[in-house]
Amino acid sequence: MNLEHINYGLSASQEETKPIEEMPNPLPRAVLRLNNHALLDGEWNFALDADDRGLRDGWYLGHNYEYKAQWPGSIEAHMAQAKGQSQPTQWQDRVVAWYEREFTLPEVEEPLLRSMFQLTFGACGYETRVWLNGRQLRTIEGEDVHYGEYTSFSYELREENLHLVNRLTVRIADTMDAETTRGKQESHIYKRGGIWYQTYTGAVRSVWLEMVERNRLRSRVGVDSVVEDQLVRFNITTRIHDPGLYTLRLQVYERGRKNGTPPLYTSDFPLRLEAGQRQQRVVLEMPGARLWSPEAPNLYQLVAQLVDSEGYAAQIETHFGLRKIESRGKHVYLNNEPTYLDGILYQPGTATYEEMQRHMHAMQKLGCNLVRVHIAGVDPRIYNLADELGLLLWVEVPSPHTSSPRSRQNHKEELLRMLALIESHPSVVIWSLYNEDWGCQDIATNPETRRYITDTYHYMQIEHPQFLVVDNDGWQHISQEGRLKSDLLTAHLYTPDLPRWRDLLDRLVAGEMIGVAAFPLVIGDAFFYRRQKPLIVSEWGGFGFADYGGPQAGEERTERIRQFKQELRARSIAGDVYTQATNIEDERNGVIDPHTGELSVPPGLLNSRQFEGPR
């Protein structure tokens, strides 16, 4: 087998002959390579390390594994299988698990001159170490230990360390540490029950081996549109082993192009590149390009190539769309048009990729144009699906559970990891830094906490202007000298009582900052609401959840939702987020079956266009 050209290698592929729109994407990533891959999913050897002795005893050099486990899967499920239990097993304080398997390397007819093997974990955590044939690997970013469990990370495999049959060993550790980015998984601070869920950690997404070029573009593309001038700014990441002169070539095609079709737009950018990894921003003019929106989710296909001095092109592909999101006065503007956000809160939990696909279609069927993915990491292919469906996404950094310098550092690193991998999607329009002051409980009293959130907000404004940013969703937004450090003024309002609901909404739009939500809406310097920020009721409903009350199901719940929604649209409010899409653990307030995706309420119920209201 000749592996020298990147399009040949590990498994049969039809990607070169199929239209782009029909290409399957079996890997949990948004950017495609026209190469082959070998999934290392399936049965692995598995062992718990209850006394955390594996590192000291050198399990990576050899160990007698007692159990088997299916990757991907959670440590909790693997622990239960080892004990012969059907339900995931809870653990206390700390858990350490080891996984190991062998894989056979394809035959290489000649030394690899341009190409190398790369090992990628779709997501794994919270703390991951990896060994190949007993040698510890370092990520491309230079980490001996990778932290985080929501985003992918990769290792380049040196040819001299590879054998015909190779042994891959993985150590995964997690704790109840409240300073790590946990989302709604339990911790030492918030115990399981109510709105806090059991841990779900470990080998949670696929792992694969593939051939990549030594000098290439990484699968990280940022997109920022200037719709008035029909410009697109691309952030491209290069990975170089051989310094020299290169050409970055961008070609833009219609989505679903056939081979041989000329590009709509193209441009070359000469670069002198040193060894290592760096980012490069380039701008492409796209006169006549159609904009992306929920009503018309127009997408284009980007083919980006890094061409070396001999004319060899290393290539990646992804789709993108031109769109502009803006907070201006009392409205959210999409492509310079005021847009009411009909949202729903979505917590995927342990849903499979196939189940999440069904959920996305169901949420659109409800009439939603916005999905708020609540402090969780999801399979990156879901962002692709939202792009195609025309669903706006509000994403959030999984929160730590306590406020400290270390928790803020963990939060910052998680934000940067997420941004690097999903900033190309036109569907992603809003980011929350925190939610209901989880992980920033001292926001009202600690200047360091407020400074970190304010600095991060300013960073996002400068480096990622294609997004709206919320500092702390729900209440306790930060004001400095009367300027809100949030693009949206959001409030979480829960009541099952219709007259009380009307009163809360009236007080909210009148500008009352205290006594509307559970905590004051604004902290820091005084802020006087005069409709200078869009007002979003970013959580409401919760009907069926015991702590919030309201009708459990059936026609009564449908009518209550319709009444509450109608009151929202009768006021000067820019959007709302119904809580929530599916049942999850103790929260039994969903309107979509978590497995089948079937609705328990009528289609279109959350579409505000059924009501007359101010625009």
N, C-alpha and C positions, 0 to 999 in steps of 0.2 A: 504493500500500500504506500503510495506516494503522499506524504503529508506536507510537502513543501508548500504547495498552494493551500491557502487557508480554507478553500471550499471543499477540500477532501479530507476525510479523516475517520471519525469515530463511529459513525452510523450512517445508514442510507438517508439521503435527504432529497426532497423535491422542491426545496425553497427556490432554486434558481429558475424553475420552469413554471411556477404558479404565479398568478397575479398577487400583488401585495395584499389585497383585501381578503384573499382566501388563505394566506399563509397561517398555519397554526403556530401558536406561541406556547409551547409546552413548559416554558421556564418562567418562574415568577420574577420577571423583569420587564420593563417597558421598552427598552431599546433592543433591537435585533441585530445579530451578526449573521452574515451569510456563510456560516461555517457549520460544522457538525459538533455534536456534543454527546456525552454519555452520562445519563442520569445515574447517580449512585444511590438512588432511593431503593427501598426494599428492606430485606432482613439484615440487621447488624447484630453483632455480639453486644451484650449489654451487662453492665454491673453497677450496682450502687456502691458508693464509697462512703459509708456511714461515718467512719472515723477520719476521713480525709487523709488517708495514708498513701494514696496512689502515687502522688508526686514523689514523696519520700522513698517509696519502695520501687519506683521506676516501672509502673505499669505500662508506660509507653514503650518499654523495651520488650515486654512480653507479660501476659497475664492470662490466667485460666478463667474465662468468662462463663458464668453459670447460666445466664439467661439470653434470650433473643428478644429483639425489639424491631418494630417497623419504623423506618425513617421515611418521611417525616411523621412526627408524633410528639406528644408531650412526655416529659419525665413522669408526670403524674399518672398518665395512662400506662406507661411502661412499668412503673412501680406496681400498679394494680394488677397488670397481667402477670408479673413475677409472683405475686401473692395469690393468684387465682381469683381475683375480684373483678366485678364487672364495672364498677364505678371508679373514676379517678381517685387516687389516694392523696390525701392532704399530707403535708409535711410541716414541720415546725422549725423556725429559726433559719435552717440552712439545709441545702441538698446538694450533693455532688454525685455526678453520674459519668460513667465512661462508656464510650461506644467504639467499636472497632470492626473493620471489614477489610477484605482484600479486593483488589481490582487488577485486571490484566491490562497491560499497556498494549495498544495496537502496534503491530510491527512497523518499524521505520526503515525504509529502504536505504536512506542516506542521511547524513547528519542534518539536523534542522538548522538552517542558516537564517531564515527570516522568521520562523515560527517557534512557539514554545507552548507547553501545556500550562493551563490555568485551572485552578480549583476554586469554585465559588459556592458559598453558603447563602441561600436565599434569605435566611434569617436564623439566628441561633443564639441562645443566651440564657442568662444575662452575661456570663463571663465564659469565654470560649478559648481553649488552647488546642492546637492541632499539631500532630506529628506525622511525618511520612517516613516509614521504615526506621522509626526510632529517632529521627531528627526533627527537632521542633521547627515549625514554619513561622515565618513572619508575614503579616499581611502586606499588601502593596504599600500601605501607608506606614509600614515599619513597626507594627504592633506585635509584640510577643503574645499579648493577651488582648482579645477583642472584647469590648464592652458594648452592651446594648442587645436588644432582642427583636428589633423591629425592621432592620434594614440589612441589605446584603453586604458581604465583604469577600475579598478574593486573595488568593495566594498564587504567585508564579512559582512553578516547579522547575528546579534546575535539572537539566538533562543528566548530569553526572550522579544525581541522587535517585534517579528512577531505575527500576528493575523491570523485568518482564512481568513479574507478579509483585505487587506493591501492597504494603500494609498501611492503612490509614487509621489513626487513633485520634479520638476526640474526647477531651475532658470538658464537661459543662458544669458550672456551679451557679447557684442562685441563693439568695438570702431573703429574709423579710426586711431588709434594710430600707428604712423609710426615706433615705437620701437618694436612692436610685429611682429612675424613671419607671414607675410601676403602673401608671394608668389607674384602672379600678381593681387591679389585683390586690389582695389583702397584704398588709404589712404589720410591723410592730405597732403602728399608729392606728390604722383602720382595719379591724378584724372582719373576717368574712361574715356576711349576713346583710340583709337590706340591700343597699346600693353597692356593696363591696363584694367582689367575686373571688372564687377560688383561684389560686395561681395556675398559670398555664405557661410553662416554660420549657426550654430545652430545644430539641431538634424540630422546630415548628414549621420549617419550609424545606424545600428540596435542596439537595447538594448535587453538583454536577462538575464533570471534567470536560474541558474543551480546548481546542487549539486557538491561540491568538497570535498576532504578530508581535515581534519584539518591539517594534515601533508602531504605535497604533493610537486610535482614539478610544478612550474608555467609554463605557455605556452610561455616560452622564451628560445630559444636554439640558441647558437652561434656555428658555424662550421668553422674550419680552417684546411685545408688539407696540409700535407707535402707529395706531390705526389711521390717524389723520394724514400722515405722510406715507403710509403703506410701506413701512420699514419693519423688519424683524431683526432684533438683536439676539444672536445665539452665543451662549457660553459653552465652549467646547473644552474638554479636558484631554490633554495629550499625555501619553506614557512613552518615554523614549529611553532606549538602551544605547543607541548609536547616534551621537550628536552630529548635527549637520544641517544642510539646507533641505527644507521640505515645502510642499505646497498643500495647504488646506483647501480642498475643493468642496464647495457646497452646491448641490443640485436639488431643486424642488420640483416635484411631479404632482400631478393630480393623484388623489388617493385612489388606489386600485389600478394603477397604470399597468399596461402590458409591456413586456420586454421589447426594447427597440424604440419605444416612444421617446421623443426628445423631451428634455426637461423644460418646464415653463420658465424657470429662472435658474441662473447659475452664476457663480463667481469663484475666482481663485484668489488665495491669499498666501503670498510667499512668507515663510517663517524660518528663522534660524533657531533651532531648538537644542538646548543642552540636555544632558542626561537627567532623568527624573520625571516628575509629574508636575504639570502646570496648567493653569486655565488661560484661555484666550477668548476674548470677546470679539466678534466680527458682526458686521451689519450687512444685511441683504435687502435690496429694494425689490418690492413685489407689486408693481403697478397693476391695478385691476383685480387684485386678490379679493376674494369673498371673505367676509368676517364669520367668525364662529359665534353661535348663540344657541340657547335651548331650542328656539324655533327653527334654526337652520345650522346644525352642527357641522359646518364645512371644515374638512380636514385636508391637509396637504401632507405629502410624504417627503421627508428629508433624507437624502442620501449624502452622507458626509464621508469624505475620503481624505486620508493622509498619504500623500504621494511622495515617495523618496526620490533621490537623485537619479535612480535607475528606472523610474517610471512605475515602480510597484505601488499599488494602491491598497492600503488597509481601510476597510469600509465598515460603517455602521449605518443603520437605518432606524428612523422613528417617525411618527406622525406628529403634527402640531397644528395649531389653529391660531388665527389672528383675533385677538379680542382685547378689550380694555375694560377694567373694572375701576370704579371711582366712587368715593364717598364725597358727595357734594350737597351741602344743605341738608334737607330732610329726606333726600332720596339716595338710594344706591343706583348708580348709572352703569349700565352695561352697553358698551359701544355707543356711549353718549345718549342713551335712551333710558329714562327712569324705569326701573324694573322692581316689581314687588317680589320679595323672596318668599315663596311658599315652601317652607322647609319641614324636615322631619329629622329627629334625632335617631342615629343609627349606631348600635353597639354590636359589632359582628360576633364578639365572643369567640367561641370555638367553631364557628361555622366554617364549612369547607369552601373552597373556591367556587364550586358548582352551586352551593347554597347561596353564597354571596351574589352570584350572578342573578339567581332568581329573585333575591331581595331587591336588587337594583331595578330590575324590570317592574317589580311590584310597587316600589316607591314612586316610580314615574307614572304607573297606572293610577295611583292615588291622586295624581294631579300635582305632585311636587316638582318644582324646578331646582330645588336645593336639597342636598343631603348633608347633614352635619355628622361627620364620622367622629364619634365621641372618644377622645383621648385614647386612641388605639392605633396600632399599626395594622395595615391590611395588605393582602397580596397586591403587588403593583399592577397586575393585570386589571384590577378593578378600576384604577384610574383610567386605563385605556378604554374600558367599557363605558365609563361616564363620559369620556370625550366623544365616543361614538353615539351615545344616546342623547347627548345634549343636557346632561345633568350637572348643575353647578355643585361643587364640593366645598365644604367648610371643614378643614382638617385641623387637628390639634396635637400639640406635643404631649405624649403620655407624661403625666405629672409625677414628680416625687410627692412624698406625703409629709415632708417636714421642711422647714425653711432654714437653710444654713449655707455657708459659702460652698461646701461640697455639693449640696443638692442643686445649687444654682449652676455650678460647673457641669454637673451631669446633665442638667436641663439644656444648657447651651450646646453641649456636644451632641445630644439627641436631636436638637433642632437642626444643627448643621448636617448631620447624617441624613435626615429626612429631606432637607432642601436639596441636597446634592442629587438625589435619586428621583424626585417627583416634580421638579420645577419646570418641566417641559409641558405639562398638561394644561390645556386651556380650561378644563373643567375646574381646576383648583383655583378658587378665587379668594378665599378667606382663610386666615390662620389665627388660631387662638394660642397665646403663649401659656396662659393658665386658665383654670376653670374653678369658679367659686372659691378662690384662694387656697385650693389644695396645693400644698407645697410652698405656699407663700402666705401662711396664716398670719404673719406679722406685717402684712402689707400696710396696715394703717399706722403702725408704730415704729417700724424699722426703716430708716432712710436708706440703708444698704439694699434692702429688698426692692424698694421703689426705684432706686438708681439702676439696679440691674435690669428691671423690667423696662424702664424708660430708655436705657441705652440699647436694649435689644429691639425695642420698637423703632428707634431711630435707625439702627442698623438695617432693619428690614425695609424701611422707607427708602434708604439709599441703595442698598445692594439688590433688593428684590421688589422693585416698585410695581411689579405686575400683580401684587396681592394686596388685599385689605388685611389689616392686622388688628386684633382685639387683645388688649393687655391682660385682662382678667375677666373672663366672661361671667355675666350674671349679676355682679354687683362690685362695689369697691374698685371702680375704675380710678386711675391716677390722674390728678389734675396738677399742673404746674403753671402758676401765674394765669390761671383761668383757661389754659389750653389742655384739652383732654389728650392723654397719651394712648389713644385708641381711635381707630377710624370709625367705629360704631359705638353707640351708647346702648348697651344690652342689659336686659333685665330678665330674671327667672321669676315667673309668677305662677304659683300653684294654689288653686282653690277649686272645689267642685261646685261652688255656689254661683249662680249666674248674676244675681244682684251684686254680690261682692266682686265678681269679675269686672262688671261694668264700672264699679267705683274705682278699682285699682287702675284700670286703663285710663279713666278720666284724670286721675291724679298723676299718672305717668306722663301723659301728653301735656299736662299743665306745667310740667317741669318740677314736680316734687321729687326731691332726692332722698328723703328720709321717710321710712314707714311704708314704702311701697313694696320693696323686696325684703328678704330676710335681713339684709344689712344695708347701710347707706349705699346709694348707687355710685357716689363719688367720694374719694378721700383725697387728702392733701390740701392744696389751695382751693378756694371757693370756685365753683363752676356754676354758671347761670345758663340753664338750658333755654335757648330761644330758637329751637329747630335748626341749629347750625350743624348738627350731626344727625345722621339717620338713626332712628330709634327702632331697635329690634327686640321683640319679645322672644328671646332665644331658647326658652324652655317654657312650656305650658302643657296642661292636660294631666298626664300621669294617671288617667282614669283606669282603675283596676289595680293600681299599686296601693297597698293598704294604708300607707302613711299619708297619701294624698286624697283618697276617697273618690267618690264619683261612681257612675254606673260601671258595672263589671263588663258587660257585653251586650250585644243585640241592638235592637232598634233604639233603645234609650241612650246607649252610648253614642250611636250615630247621630241622633238628634242633638245631644249635648255638644258634640264636636262641631256640628254645623252652626249651632247658636253661638258658641264661643268664637268660632272663626268669623262669623258675620260681624260680631262686635269689634274684632280687630280691624276688619276692613272698613268699618264705619268711622275710623279715626285716623289721625295723621301719623301712621306707623309705617315703617319701610319694609317690614318683613316679620315673619314669625317661624318658630320651629316647634312643631308638635312633638310631644314626648309620649311614646316612642314607636319605633318601627316593629320590633319583635320582642317577645318575652325573652328574658334572660335571667336564669336562677330565680331569686326572690322577686324580681320586678316583673309582675304579670300584667303589664299594661300595653302590650303590643297589639298591632292591628294586622300583622302579616304572620302567617305560619312560618316558623323558623326553618322548617325542613322543606315544605312544598312551595312556599312563596305565595300561597293563596291568601286572598284578602278576607278579613272578617267584617269589613265595612264596605259600603258601595264604592266602586271606582269613582275617581274624581272628587272625593269628599274634601280633600285638602286643596283643591284648586280654587283660588280666590276670585278667579274670573267669573264665577257663578254669582258673585255679589257686586252690587254697585258700591263704589267707594271713592274717596279722593285719590287723585293721581299726582 
